[in-house]
Amino acid sequence: MGKLFEVDELLAALARHRRNQSRVVFTNGCFDLMHAGHVSYLTAARQQGDLLVIGLNSDRSVRAIKGATRPIVAQDMRAKVLEALECVTYITYFDEPHPLRLIQAIKPDVLVKGADWEADQIIGAPEVKAAGGRVVRVPLLPGISTSEIIKRILESGYPGQHSA
């Protein structure tokens, strides 16, 4: 069985884990053009609890946040890459620009975001803390991001690049 679940299936699976006192960690993101920074971040997130749930921005959500040229990789392919990571337990899509409704449904014990997010800007943090959970900001690998990779590719004039 894969790691990609609809929200209702995910909530049922998490209920089973919680009966065994498992600590649920949640993070979210686009994870477009996976790179070492993503892997480092997700590995660190998983270390905060017993299982890691990824809220994966759907293609519609990514376009709303990043613009019409994104995502580079379609949601089903991004999910497939995430499924291959040992640190990832479950994945679910969300269509909104931010995961607040998903966080409220999952009620994670630990909410993880990158340290590039200021503590008071982390969506869902007040809700997680109010329920007795904690919020962790994970340091990012310097100098690597999907946006930077895309910028370097476009600036390099790679052979497959076509001008409009």
DSSP file (Angstrom, degrees, kcal/mol; ACC not computed):
  #  RESIDUE AA STRUCTURE BP1 BP2  ACC     N-H-->O    O-->H-N    N-H-->O    O-->H-N    TCO  KAPPA ALPHA  PHI   PSI    X-CA   Y-CA   Z-CA
    1    1 A M              0   0    0      0, 0.0     0, 0.0     0, 0.0     0, 0.0   0.000 360.0 360.0 360.0 140.2    0.0    0.0    0.0
    2    2 A G        -     0   0    0      2,-0.1     0, 0.0     1,-0.1     0, 0.0  -0.053 360.0-118.9 -77.0-177.5    1.3    3.5   -0.8
    3    3 A K  S    S+     0   0    0     76,-0.1    88,-2.6    87,-0.1     2,-0.5   0.491  81.0 101.3-101.6  -7.5    1.6    6.5    1.4
    4    4 A L  B     +a   91   0A   0     86,-0.2     2,-0.3    88,-0.0    88,-0.2  -0.715  50.3 172.5 -87.9 122.2   -0.8    8.8   -0.4
    5    5 A F        -     0   0    0     86,-3.0    88,-0.3    -2,-0.5     2,-0.1  -0.936  36.4-116.2-129.8 148.0   -4.2    9.0    1.4
    6    6 A E     >  -     0   0    0     -2,-0.3     4,-2.5    86,-0.1     5,-0.2  -0.468  46.1-104.4 -68.6 157.6   -7.4   11.0    1.1
    7    7 A V  H  > S+     0   0    0      1,-0.2     4,-2.8     2,-0.2     5,-0.2   0.891 119.7  50.5 -57.9 -44.4   -7.9   13.1    4.2
    8    8 A D  H  > S+     0   0    0      1,-0.2     4,-1.6     2,-0.2    -1,-0.2   0.897 112.7  46.8 -64.6 -38.2  -10.6   10.8    5.7
    9    9 A E  H  > S+     0   0    0      2,-0.2     4,-2.2     1,-0.2    -1,-0.2   0.891 112.2  51.8 -66.4 -39.6   -8.5    7.7    5.2
   10   10 A L  H  X S+     0   0    0     -4,-2.5     4,-2.8     1,-0.2    -2,-0.2   0.925 106.9  51.9 -62.3 -46.1   -5.5    9.5    6.7
   11   11 A L  H  X S+     0   0    0     -4,-2.8     4,-1.9     1,-0.2    -1,-0.2   0.882 109.7  50.0 -61.2 -38.2   -7.5   10.6    9.8
   12   12 A A  H  X S+     0   0    0     -4,-1.6     4,-1.6     2,-0.2    -1,-0.2   0.916 111.5  48.3 -65.2 -43.3   -8.6    6.9   10.3
   13   13 A A  H  X S+     0   0    0     -4,-2.2     4,-1.9     1,-0.2    -2,-0.2   0.908 111.1  50.5 -63.5 -41.8   -5.0    5.7   10.0
   14   14 A L  H  X S+     0   0    0     -4,-2.8     4,-2.7     1,-0.2    -1,-0.2   0.865 104.6  57.8 -65.8 -35.5   -3.8    8.4   12.5
   15   15 A A  H  X S+     0   0    0     -4,-1.9     4,-1.6    -5,-0.2    -1,-0.2   0.904 106.2  49.9 -60.6 -40.7   -6.4    7.4   15.0
   16   16 A R  H  X S+     0   0    0     -4,-1.6     4,-0.6     1,-0.2    -2,-0.2   0.919 111.8  47.9 -63.2 -43.4   -5.0    3.9   15.0
   17   17 A H  H ><>S+     0   0    0     -4,-1.9     5,-2.0     1,-0.2     3,-1.2   0.904 108.3  54.7 -63.8 -40.8   -1.5    5.2   15.5
   18   18 A R  H ><5S+     0   0    0     -4,-2.7     3,-2.1     1,-0.3    -1,-0.2   0.833  97.3  63.2 -65.7 -31.2   -2.7    7.5   18.3
   19   19 A R  H 3<5S+     0   0    0     -4,-1.6    -1,-0.3     1,-0.3    -2,-0.2   0.788 103.9  50.4 -61.5 -24.8   -4.2    4.5   20.2
   20   20 A N  T <<5S-     0   0    0     -3,-1.2    -1,-0.3    -4,-0.6    -2,-0.2   0.175 123.7-108.6 -95.8  15.1   -0.6    3.3   20.4
   21   21 A Q  T < 5 +     0   0    0     -3,-2.1    -3,-0.2     1,-0.2     2,-0.2   0.722  60.0 166.2  66.9  23.7    0.6    6.7   21.7
   22   22 A S      < -     0   0    0     -5,-2.0     2,-0.6    -8,-0.1    -1,-0.2  -0.490  35.9-128.6 -71.9 139.2    2.4    7.6   18.5
   23   23 A R        -     0   0    0     -2,-0.2    27,-1.9    86,-0.1    28,-1.5  -0.804  21.4-144.0 -90.4 121.4    3.4   11.2   18.2
   24   24 A V  E     -b   51   0A   0     -2,-0.6    86,-2.0    26,-0.2    85,-1.7  -0.753  12.7-164.9 -92.6 124.9    2.2   12.7   14.9
   25   25 A V  E     -bc  52 110A   0     26,-2.5    28,-3.0    -2,-0.5     2,-0.4  -0.896   7.2-167.3-107.1 137.8    4.5   15.2   13.1
   26   26 A F  E     +bc  53 111A   0     84,-2.6    86,-2.8    -2,-0.4     2,-0.3  -0.978  15.4 157.9-127.1 139.1    3.1   17.3   10.3
   27   27 A T  E     -b   54   0A   0     26,-2.1    28,-2.7    -2,-0.4     2,-0.3  -0.944  17.2-157.7-144.5 169.0    4.7   19.5    7.7
   28   28 A N  E     +b   55   0A   0     84,-0.4     2,-0.3    -2,-0.3    28,-0.2  -0.942  21.4 131.5-143.5 164.1    3.6   20.8    4.4
   29   29 A G  E     -b   56   0A   0     26,-2.0    28,-2.1    -2,-0.3    33,-0.1  -0.947  57.3 -99.1 169.3 175.7    5.0   22.2    1.2
   30   30 A C        -     0   0    0     -2,-0.3    -1,-0.1    26,-0.2    32,-0.1   0.841  38.0-164.9 -83.4 -39.0    5.1   22.1   -2.6
   31   31 A F        +     0   0    0      1,-0.2     3,-0.4    -3,-0.1     2,-0.4   0.893  22.0 169.3  49.0  47.0    8.2   19.9   -2.8
   32   32 A D        +     0   0    0      1,-0.3    -1,-0.2    40,-0.0    -2,-0.1  -0.742  64.2   7.0 -87.5 133.9    8.6   20.8   -6.5
   33   33 A L  S    S-     0   0    0     -2,-0.4    -1,-0.3     1,-0.1    -2,-0.1   0.993  95.4-131.1  52.8  72.2   12.0   19.7   -7.9
   34   34 A M        +     0   0    0     -3,-0.4     2,-0.3     3,-0.1    -1,-0.1  -0.188  37.1 169.9 -54.4 140.6   13.1   17.7   -4.9
   35   35 A H    >>  -     0   0    0    109,-0.1     4,-1.9    -3,-0.1     3,-0.7  -0.863  50.7 -82.6-145.8 177.2   16.6   18.5   -3.7
   36   36 A A  H 3> S+     0   0    0     -2,-0.3     4,-2.6     1,-0.3     5,-0.2   0.815 123.4  59.5 -57.9 -33.8   19.0   17.8   -0.8
   37   37 A G  H 3> S+     0   0    0      2,-0.2     4,-2.3     1,-0.2    -1,-0.3   0.907 105.8  48.2 -62.2 -41.6   17.5   20.6    1.2
   38   38 A H  H <> S+     0   0    0     -3,-0.7     4,-3.0     2,-0.2     5,-0.3   0.937 112.3  48.4 -62.5 -46.7   14.1   18.9    1.1
   39   39 A V  H  X S+     0   0    0     -4,-1.9     4,-2.3     1,-0.2    -2,-0.2   0.916 112.7  47.7 -62.8 -43.9   15.5   15.6    2.1
   40   40 A S  H  X S+     0   0    0     -4,-2.6     4,-2.1     2,-0.2    -1,-0.2   0.923 114.1  47.7 -61.1 -45.5   17.4   17.2    5.0
   41   41 A Y  H  X S+     0   0    0     -4,-2.3     4,-2.4    -5,-0.2    -2,-0.2   0.927 113.3  46.3 -62.0 -48.1   14.4   19.1    6.2
   42   42 A L  H  X S+     0   0    0     -4,-3.0     4,-2.3     1,-0.2    -1,-0.2   0.860 111.2  52.4 -68.2 -35.1   12.0   16.1    6.0
   43   43 A T  H  X S+     0   0    0     -4,-2.3     4,-1.3    -5,-0.3    -1,-0.2   0.921 111.5  46.7 -64.4 -43.7   14.5   13.8    7.8
   44   44 A A  H  < S+     0   0    0     -4,-2.1     4,-0.3    -5,-0.2    -2,-0.2   0.881 111.1  52.8 -65.0 -38.4   14.8   16.4   10.6
   45   45 A A  H >< S+     0   0    0     -4,-2.4     3,-1.9     1,-0.2    -2,-0.2   0.935 105.9  53.0 -62.2 -46.3   11.0   16.7   10.7
   46   46 A R  H >< S+     0   0    0     -4,-2.3     3,-1.6     1,-0.3    -1,-0.2   0.819  98.6  64.9 -59.9 -31.8   10.5   13.0   11.1
   47   47 A Q  T 3< S+     0   0    0     -4,-1.3    -1,-0.3     1,-0.3    -2,-0.2   0.581  87.8  72.1 -68.6  -9.0   13.0   13.0   14.1
   48   48 A Q  T <  S-     0   0    0     -3,-1.9    -1,-0.3    -4,-0.3     2,-0.3   0.522 113.2 -11.5 -84.4  -5.5   10.5   15.1   16.0
   49   49 A G  S <  S-     0   0    0     -3,-1.6   -25,-0.2    -4,-0.2     3,-0.1  -0.864  82.9 -74.4-167.0-160.9    8.0   12.2   16.5
   50   50 A D  S    S+     0   0    0    -27,-1.9     2,-0.3    -2,-0.3   -26,-0.2   0.717 106.1  14.7 -93.1 -24.0    6.9    8.7   15.6
   51   51 A L  E     -b   24   0A   0    -28,-1.5   -26,-2.5     2,-0.0     2,-0.5  -0.994  66.8-136.0-151.9 151.5    5.5    9.4   12.1
   52   52 A L  E     -b   25   0A   0     -2,-0.3    37,-2.1    35,-0.3    38,-2.1  -0.938  12.1-166.0-117.1 124.1    5.6   12.1    9.5
   53   53 A V  E     -bd  26  90A   0    -28,-3.0   -26,-2.1    -2,-0.5     2,-0.5  -0.920   9.4-154.8-106.1 129.3    2.6   13.4    7.6
   54   54 A I  E     -bd  27  91A   0     36,-2.6    38,-2.3    -2,-0.5     2,-0.8  -0.922   7.0-154.4-106.4 124.6    3.1   15.6    4.6
   55   55 A G  E     -bd  28  92A   0    -28,-2.7   -26,-2.0    -2,-0.5     2,-0.6  -0.885  22.7-158.0 -89.5 108.8    0.5   18.0    3.5
   56   56 A L  E     -bd  29  93A   0     36,-3.1    38,-1.7    -2,-0.8   -26,-0.2  -0.808  16.1-122.8 -98.2 121.0    1.4   18.3   -0.2
   57   57 A N  E     - d   0  94A   0    -28,-2.1    38,-0.2    -2,-0.6    36,-0.1  -0.397  30.4-128.1 -57.3 127.8    0.2   21.4   -2.1
   58   58 A S     >  -     0   0    0     36,-2.6     4,-2.7    38,-0.2     5,-0.2  -0.216  28.5 -99.2 -67.7 168.7   -1.9   20.3   -5.0
   59   59 A D  H  > S+     0   0    0      1,-0.2     4,-2.5     2,-0.2     5,-0.2   0.912 127.0  51.9 -57.0 -42.5   -1.0   21.7   -8.5
   60   60 A R  H  > S+     0   0    0      1,-0.2     4,-2.0     2,-0.2    -1,-0.2   0.908 110.2  48.6 -60.7 -42.6   -3.9   24.2   -8.1
   61   61 A S  H  > S+     0   0    0     33,-0.2     4,-1.7     2,-0.2    -2,-0.2   0.916 110.1  50.8 -64.0 -44.5   -2.5   25.3   -4.7
   62   62 A V  H  X S+     0   0    0     -4,-2.7     4,-3.6     1,-0.2     5,-0.5   0.926 109.7  50.6 -60.5 -45.1    1.1   25.7   -6.1
   63   63 A R  H  X S+     0   0    0     -4,-2.5     4,-1.9     1,-0.2    -1,-0.2   0.898 108.3  53.0 -59.5 -40.1   -0.2   27.8   -9.0
   64   64 A A  H  < S+     0   0    0     -4,-2.0    -1,-0.2    -5,-0.2    -2,-0.2   0.852 120.3  33.0 -63.8 -33.9   -2.1   30.1   -6.5
   65   65 A I  H  < S+     0   0    0     -4,-1.7    -2,-0.2    -3,-0.2    -1,-0.2   0.899 132.2  25.8 -87.4 -45.7    1.1   30.6   -4.5
   66   66 A K  H  < S-     0   0    0     -4,-3.6     3,-0.2     1,-0.3    -3,-0.2   0.563 108.1-108.1-104.2 -12.1    3.9   30.5   -7.0
   67   67 A G    ><  -     0   0    0     -4,-1.9     3,-1.6    -5,-0.5    -1,-0.3  -0.375  46.2 -53.4 106.4 173.0    2.2   31.6  -10.3
   68   68 A A  T 3  S+     0   0    0      1,-0.3    -1,-0.2    -2,-0.1    -5,-0.1   0.675 124.3  61.6 -65.2 -21.7    1.2   30.1  -13.6
   69   69 A T  T 3  S+     0   0    0     -3,-0.2    -1,-0.3    -6,-0.1    -2,-0.1   0.501  91.9 118.0 -86.0  -1.8    4.6   28.5  -14.4
   70   70 A R    <   +     0   0    0     -3,-1.6     2,-0.2    -7,-0.1    -3,-0.1  -0.879  39.2  45.8-120.7 153.5    4.6   26.3  -11.3
   71   71 A P        -     0   0    0      0, 0.0     3,-0.1     0, 0.0     4,-0.1   0.522  55.0-168.3 -77.7 161.6    4.6   23.6  -10.4
   72   72 A I  S    S+     0   0    0      1,-0.2     2,-0.4    -2,-0.2    -2,-0.1   0.863  81.1  45.2 -76.6 -40.4    7.4   22.2  -12.6
   73   73 A V  S    S-     0   0    0      1,-0.0    -1,-0.2     2,-0.0     5,-0.1  -0.907  95.7-114.8-110.0 131.0    6.5   18.7  -11.5
   74   74 A A    >>  -     0   0    0     -2,-0.4     4,-2.4     1,-0.1     3,-0.7  -0.209  29.1-108.8 -64.3 154.1    2.8   17.5  -11.4
   75   75 A Q  H 3> S+     0   0    0      1,-0.3     4,-2.6     2,-0.2     5,-0.2   0.838 116.2  54.1 -56.7 -39.3    1.4   16.6   -8.0
   76   76 A D  H 3> S+     0   0    0      1,-0.2     4,-1.6     2,-0.2    -1,-0.3   0.868 111.9  45.2 -66.9 -33.4    1.2   12.8   -8.6
   77   77 A M  H <> S+     0   0    0     -3,-0.7     4,-1.8     2,-0.2    -2,-0.2   0.859 111.9  51.4 -76.0 -36.4    4.9   12.8   -9.5
   78   78 A R  H  X S+     0   0    0     -4,-2.4     4,-2.1     1,-0.2    -2,-0.2   0.912 110.9  49.3 -64.2 -40.9    5.9   14.9   -6.5
   79   79 A A  H  X S+     0   0    0     -4,-2.6     4,-2.7    -5,-0.2    -2,-0.2   0.896 107.0  55.4 -63.5 -40.3    3.9   12.5   -4.3
   80   80 A K  H  X S+     0   0    0     -4,-1.6     4,-1.0     1,-0.2    -1,-0.2   0.899 108.4  47.6 -61.3 -41.4    5.7    9.5   -5.9
   81   81 A V  H >< S+     0   0    0     -4,-1.8     3,-0.7     1,-0.2     4,-0.4   0.932 112.5  48.9 -65.1 -45.2    9.1   11.0   -5.0
   82   82 A L  H >< S+     0   0    0     -4,-2.1     3,-1.5     1,-0.2     6,-0.3   0.884 104.8  59.4 -61.9 -38.3    8.0   11.7   -1.4
   83   83 A E  H 3< S+     0   0    0     -4,-2.7    -1,-0.2     1,-0.3    -2,-0.2   0.804  98.4  60.3 -60.0 -28.3    6.6    8.2   -1.1
   84   84 A A  T << S+     0   0    0     -4,-1.0     2,-0.5    -3,-0.7    -1,-0.3   0.640  83.8  96.9 -75.7 -14.2   10.1    6.9   -1.8
   85   85 A L    X   -     0   0    0     -3,-1.5     3,-1.3    -4,-0.4    -3,-0.0  -0.649  68.2-147.5 -82.5 127.5   11.6    8.6    1.2
   86   86 A E  T 3  S+     0   0    0     -2,-0.5    -1,-0.1     1,-0.3    -4,-0.0   0.812  95.8  60.9 -60.6 -32.3   11.8    6.4    4.3
   87   87 A C  T 3  S+     0   0    0    -36,-0.1     2,-0.5   -48,-0.1   -35,-0.3   0.672  88.2  86.4 -72.6 -16.4   11.2    9.3    6.6
   88   88 A V    <   +     0   0    0     -3,-1.3   -35,-0.1    -6,-0.3     3,-0.1  -0.743  46.0 172.0 -91.9 127.7    7.7   10.0    5.1
   89   89 A T        +     0   0    0    -37,-2.1     2,-0.3    -2,-0.5   -36,-0.2   0.856  65.9   7.0 -97.5 -49.0    4.8    8.0    6.6
   90   90 A Y  E     - d   0  53A   0    -38,-2.1   -36,-2.6     2,-0.0    -1,-0.4  -0.962  56.7-164.6-138.3 152.2    1.8    9.6    5.0
   91   91 A I  E     +ad   4  54A   0    -88,-2.6   -86,-3.0    -2,-0.3     2,-0.3  -0.995  10.2 173.3-134.4 140.2    1.0   12.2    2.3
   92   92 A T  E     - d   0  55A   0    -38,-2.3   -36,-3.1    -2,-0.4     2,-0.2  -0.991  25.7-124.1-143.2 148.5   -2.2   14.0    1.5
   93   93 A Y  E     - d   0  56A   0    -88,-0.3     2,-0.3    -2,-0.3   -36,-0.2  -0.537  18.6-167.2 -86.1 154.2   -3.0   16.8   -0.9
   94   94 A F  E     - d   0  57A   0    -38,-1.7   -36,-2.6    -2,-0.2   -33,-0.2  -0.991  12.3-159.4-139.0 143.8   -4.6   20.1   -0.1
   95   95 A D        +     0   0    0     -2,-0.3    -1,-0.1   -38,-0.2   -38,-0.0   0.667  63.5  92.1 -93.3 -19.9   -6.0   22.6   -2.5
   96   96 A E  S    S-     0   0    0      2,-0.2   -38,-0.2     1,-0.1    -2,-0.1  -0.278  86.5-113.2 -74.2 162.1   -5.9   25.8   -0.5
   97   97 A P  S    S+     0   0    0      0, 0.0    -1,-0.1     0, 0.0   -40,-0.1   0.763 103.4  29.8 -65.5 -23.8   -2.9   28.2   -0.5
   98   98 A H  S    S-     0   0    0    -33,-0.0     3,-0.4   -41,-0.0     4,-0.2  -0.937  79.1-126.3-135.4 159.4   -2.2   27.3    3.1
   99   99 A P     >  +     0   0    0      0, 0.0     4,-2.8     0, 0.0     5,-0.3   0.117  65.6 120.9 -94.8  22.9   -2.8   24.1    5.2
  100  100 A L  H  > S+     0   0    0      1,-0.2     4,-2.7     2,-0.2     5,-0.2   0.914  77.8  46.8 -56.6 -47.9   -4.8   25.5    8.1
  101  101 A R  H  > S+     0   0    0     -3,-0.4     4,-1.7     1,-0.2    -1,-0.2   0.892 113.9  49.3 -61.6 -37.9   -7.9   23.4    7.6
  102  102 A L  H  > S+     0   0    0      2,-0.2     4,-2.7     1,-0.2     5,-0.2   0.914 110.8  49.3 -66.5 -43.2   -5.7   20.3    7.2
  103  103 A I  H  X S+     0   0    0     -4,-2.8     4,-2.9     1,-0.2    -2,-0.2   0.913 110.1  51.7 -61.4 -43.2   -3.8   21.1   10.3
  104  104 A Q  H  < S+     0   0    0     -4,-2.7    -1,-0.2    -5,-0.3    -2,-0.2   0.860 113.2  45.2 -63.0 -35.0   -7.0   21.5   12.2
  105  105 A A  H  < S+     0   0    0     -4,-1.7    -2,-0.2    -5,-0.2    -1,-0.2   0.904 118.5  40.8 -74.1 -42.4   -8.3   18.1   11.0
  106  106 A I  H  < S-     0   0    0     -4,-2.7    -2,-0.2    -5,-0.1    -3,-0.2   0.855  84.9-158.5 -76.0 -36.4   -5.1   16.2   11.7
  107  107 A K     <  -     0   0    0     -4,-2.9   -83,-0.2    -5,-0.2    -3,-0.1   0.974  18.9-154.2  53.4  61.3   -4.3   17.9   15.0
  108  108 A P        -     0   0    0      0, 0.0   -83,-0.2     0, 0.0     3,-0.2  -0.256  20.7-139.9 -67.1 152.8   -0.6   17.1   14.9
  109  109 A D  S    S+     0   0    0    -85,-1.7    25,-2.3     1,-0.3     2,-0.4   0.794  95.0  28.0 -76.1 -30.5    1.5   16.7   18.1
  110  110 A V  E     -ce  25 134A   0    -86,-2.0   -84,-2.6    23,-0.2     2,-0.5  -0.997  68.2-161.1-136.0 129.1    4.3   18.5   16.4
  111  111 A L  E     -ce  26 135A   0     23,-2.4    25,-2.7    -2,-0.4     2,-0.4  -0.950  16.2-163.5-107.7 125.2    4.1   21.1   13.6
  112  112 A V  E     + e   0 136A   0    -86,-2.8   -84,-0.4    -2,-0.5     2,-0.3  -0.918  15.9 161.9-116.1 135.2    7.3   21.6   11.6
  113  113 A K  E     - e   0 137A   0     23,-2.2    25,-2.7    -2,-0.4     2,-0.1  -0.938  43.9 -88.2-139.0 163.6    8.3   24.4    9.3
  114  114 A G  E >   - e   0 138A   0     -2,-0.3     3,-2.1    23,-0.2    26,-0.0  -0.363  36.6-115.1 -69.8 152.8   11.6   25.7    8.0
  115  115 A A  T 3  S+     0   0    0     23,-2.9    -1,-0.1     1,-0.3     4,-0.1   0.568 109.6  79.0 -67.2  -7.5   13.5   28.2   10.0
  116  116 A D  T 3  S+     0   0    0     22,-0.3     2,-0.5     2,-0.1    -1,-0.3   0.645  81.1  81.4 -72.9 -13.0   12.9   30.7    7.1
  117  117 A W  S <  S-     0   0    0     -3,-2.1     2,-0.1     2,-0.0     5,-0.1  -0.819  87.1-127.0 -91.3 127.0    9.4   31.1    8.6
  118  118 A E    >   -     0   0    0     -2,-0.5     3,-2.2     1,-0.1     4,-0.5  -0.482  24.5-116.8 -67.9 145.1    9.2   33.4   11.6
  119  119 A A  G >  S+     0   0    0      1,-0.3     3,-1.0     2,-0.2    -1,-0.1   0.858 114.7  51.4 -54.0 -40.4    7.5   31.7   14.6
  120  120 A D  G 3  S+     0   0    0      1,-0.2    -1,-0.3     5,-0.1    -2,-0.0   0.494 107.1  55.4 -79.4  -1.1    4.6   34.2   14.5
  121  121 A Q  G <  S+     0   0    0     -3,-2.2     2,-0.6     2,-0.1    -1,-0.2   0.404  75.1 116.2-106.9  -0.7    4.0   33.5   10.8
  122  122 A I    X   -     0   0    0     -3,-1.0     3,-1.7    -4,-0.5     2,-0.2  -0.597  66.9-129.6 -78.1 115.6    3.6   29.8   11.0
  123  123 A I  T 3  S+     0   0    0     -2,-0.6    -2,-0.1     1,-0.3    -1,-0.1  -0.432  90.8  16.7 -65.8 130.3    0.1   28.8    9.9
  124  124 A G  T 3> S+     0   0    0     -2,-0.2     4,-2.5   -13,-0.0    -1,-0.3   0.251  89.3 116.2  92.5 -11.9   -1.5   26.5   12.4
  125  125 A A  H <> S+     0   0    0     -3,-1.7     4,-2.7     1,-0.2     5,-0.3   0.922  75.1  48.8 -58.6 -47.3    0.9   27.2   15.2
  126  126 A P  H  > S+     0   0    0      0, 0.0     4,-2.4     0, 0.0    -1,-0.2   0.908 113.5  48.0 -60.5 -38.7   -1.6   28.8   17.6
  127  127 A E  H  > S+     0   0    0      2,-0.2     4,-1.2     1,-0.2    -2,-0.2   0.911 112.8  47.1 -67.6 -42.7   -4.0   25.8   17.0
  128  128 A V  H  <>S+     0   0    0     -4,-2.5     5,-2.8     1,-0.2     3,-0.3   0.930 114.9  46.3 -65.2 -45.2   -1.3   23.2   17.6
  129  129 A K  H ><5S+     0   0    0     -4,-2.7     3,-1.9    -5,-0.2    -2,-0.2   0.902 108.4  55.7 -64.5 -40.9    0.0   24.9   20.7
  130  130 A A  H 3<5S+     0   0    0     -4,-2.4    -1,-0.2     1,-0.3    -2,-0.2   0.798 106.1  52.4 -62.1 -28.5   -3.5   25.4   22.1
  131  131 A A  T 3<5S-     0   0    0     -4,-1.2    -1,-0.3    -3,-0.3    -2,-0.2   0.338 128.9 -97.6 -89.4   6.7   -4.1   21.6   21.8
  132  132 A G  T < 5S+     0   0    0     -3,-1.9    -3,-0.2     1,-0.2    -2,-0.1   0.520  85.2 124.2  92.4   5.6   -0.9   21.0   23.8
  133  133 A G      < -     0   0    0     -5,-2.8     2,-0.3    -6,-0.2    -1,-0.2  -0.210  51.9-125.3 -88.0-176.6    1.4   20.4   20.8
  134  134 A R  E     -e  110   0A   0    -25,-2.3   -23,-2.4    -3,-0.1     2,-0.4  -0.912   5.1-135.7-132.0 160.2    4.6   22.1   19.9
  135  135 A V  E     -e  111   0A   0     -2,-0.3     2,-0.4   -25,-0.2   -23,-0.2  -0.958  18.7-166.3-117.6 131.3    6.0   23.9   16.9
  136  136 A V  E     -e  112   0A   0    -25,-2.7   -23,-2.2    -2,-0.4     2,-0.6  -0.971  10.0-153.8-122.4 131.0    9.5   23.3   15.6
  137  137 A R  E     -e  113   0A   0     -2,-0.4   -23,-0.2   -25,-0.2   -22,-0.1  -0.925  16.6-153.1-103.2 120.2   11.5   25.4   13.2
  138  138 A V  E     -e  114   0A   0    -25,-2.7   -23,-2.9    -2,-0.6   -22,-0.3  -0.789  18.3-117.2 -97.6 129.9   14.1   23.4   11.3
  139  139 A P        -     0   0    0      0, 0.0     2,-0.3     0, 0.0   -95,-0.1  -0.358  31.6-134.1 -61.6 143.9   17.2   25.0    9.9
  140  140 A L        -     0   0    0      1,-0.1  -102,-0.1  -100,-0.0  -103,-0.1  -0.670  21.5-100.7 -98.7 153.8   17.5   24.9    6.2
  141  141 A L    >   -     0   0    0     -2,-0.3     3,-0.9  -104,-0.1     2,-0.1  -0.586  50.3-113.9 -67.9 130.8   20.5   23.9    4.1
  142  142 A P  T 3  S+     0   0    0      0, 0.0    -1,-0.1     0, 0.0     3,-0.1  -0.377  87.9  15.3 -71.0 145.3   22.0   27.2    2.9
  143  143 A G  T 3  S+     0   0    0      1,-0.1     2,-0.4    -2,-0.1    -2,-0.0   0.584  99.3 101.0  77.7  12.7   22.0   28.2   -0.8
  144  144 A I    <   +     0   0    0     -3,-0.9     2,-0.3  -109,-0.0    -1,-0.1  -0.976  32.7 133.3-136.5 126.6   19.5   25.6   -2.1
  145  145 A S     >  -     0   0    0     -2,-0.4     4,-2.4     1,-0.1     5,-0.2  -0.968  59.6-111.5-156.9 158.4   15.9   26.1   -2.9
  146  146 A T  H  > S+     0   0    0     -2,-0.3     4,-2.7     1,-0.2     5,-0.2   0.923 119.2  52.6 -59.9 -43.6   13.7   25.1   -5.8
  147  147 A S  H  > S+     0   0    0      1,-0.2     4,-2.3     2,-0.2    -1,-0.2   0.898 110.0  48.4 -60.6 -40.0   13.3   28.7   -6.9
  148  148 A E  H  > S+     0   0    0      2,-0.2     4,-2.5     1,-0.2    -1,-0.2   0.897 110.6  51.0 -67.1 -39.6   17.1   29.1   -6.9
  149  149 A I  H  X S+     0   0    0     -4,-2.4     4,-2.3     2,-0.2    -2,-0.2   0.937 111.5  47.4 -62.2 -46.2   17.5   25.9   -9.0
  150  150 A I  H  X S+     0   0    0     -4,-2.7     4,-2.6     1,-0.2     5,-0.2   0.915 111.4  51.4 -61.2 -43.3   15.0   27.2  -11.5
  151  151 A K  H  X S+     0   0    0     -4,-2.3     4,-2.5    -5,-0.2    -1,-0.2   0.921 110.0  48.8 -60.3 -45.2   16.7   30.6  -11.6
  152  152 A R  H  X S+     0   0    0     -4,-2.5     4,-1.5     2,-0.2    -1,-0.2   0.901 111.2  50.5 -63.1 -40.5   20.1   29.0  -12.3
  153  153 A I  H  X>S+     0   0    0     -4,-2.3     5,-1.0     1,-0.2     4,-0.6   0.944 112.9  45.5 -61.9 -47.5   18.7   26.8  -15.0
  154  154 A L  H ><5S+     0   0    0     -4,-2.6     3,-0.7     1,-0.2    -2,-0.2   0.877 113.7  49.3 -65.6 -37.3   17.1   29.7  -16.8
  155  155 A E  H 3<5S+     0   0    0     -4,-2.5    -1,-0.2     1,-0.2    -2,-0.2   0.756 103.6  61.5 -72.6 -23.5   20.2   31.9  -16.5
  156  156 A S  H 3<5S-     0   0    0     -4,-1.5    -1,-0.2    -3,-0.3    -2,-0.2   0.663  98.9-133.8 -79.2 -14.7   22.4   29.1  -17.8
  157  157 A G  T <<5 -     0   0    0     -3,-0.7    -3,-0.1    -4,-0.6    -2,-0.1   0.918  28.8-156.4  63.3  42.7   20.6   29.0  -21.2
  158  158 A Y    > < -     0   0    0     -5,-1.0     3,-2.3     1,-0.1    -1,-0.1  -0.095  26.2-104.4 -52.5 152.4   20.5   25.2  -21.1
  159  159 A P  T 3  S+     0   0    0      0, 0.0    -1,-0.1     0, 0.0    -2,-0.0   0.763 117.8  55.5 -55.8 -30.2   20.1   23.6  -24.5
  160  160 A G  T 3  S+     0   0    0      2,-0.1     2,-0.3     0, 0.0    -2,-0.1   0.484  81.3 115.2 -82.6  -0.5   16.4   22.8  -24.1
  161  161 A Q    <   -     0   0    0     -3,-2.3     2,-0.4    -8,-0.1    -7,-0.0  -0.515  46.4-167.2 -76.4 132.8   15.5   26.4  -23.4
  162  162 A H        -     0   0    0     -2,-0.3     2,-0.3     2,-0.0    -2,-0.1  -0.956  15.8-132.2-118.4 137.5   13.2   28.0  -26.0
  163  163 A S              0   0    0     -2,-0.4     0, 0.0     1,-0.1     0, 0.0  -0.632 360.0 360.0 -86.8 149.5   12.6   31.7  -26.1
  164  164 A A              0   0    0     -2,-0.3    -1,-0.1     0, 0.0    -2,-0.0   0.462 360.0 360.0 -81.9 360.0    9.0   32.9  -26.4
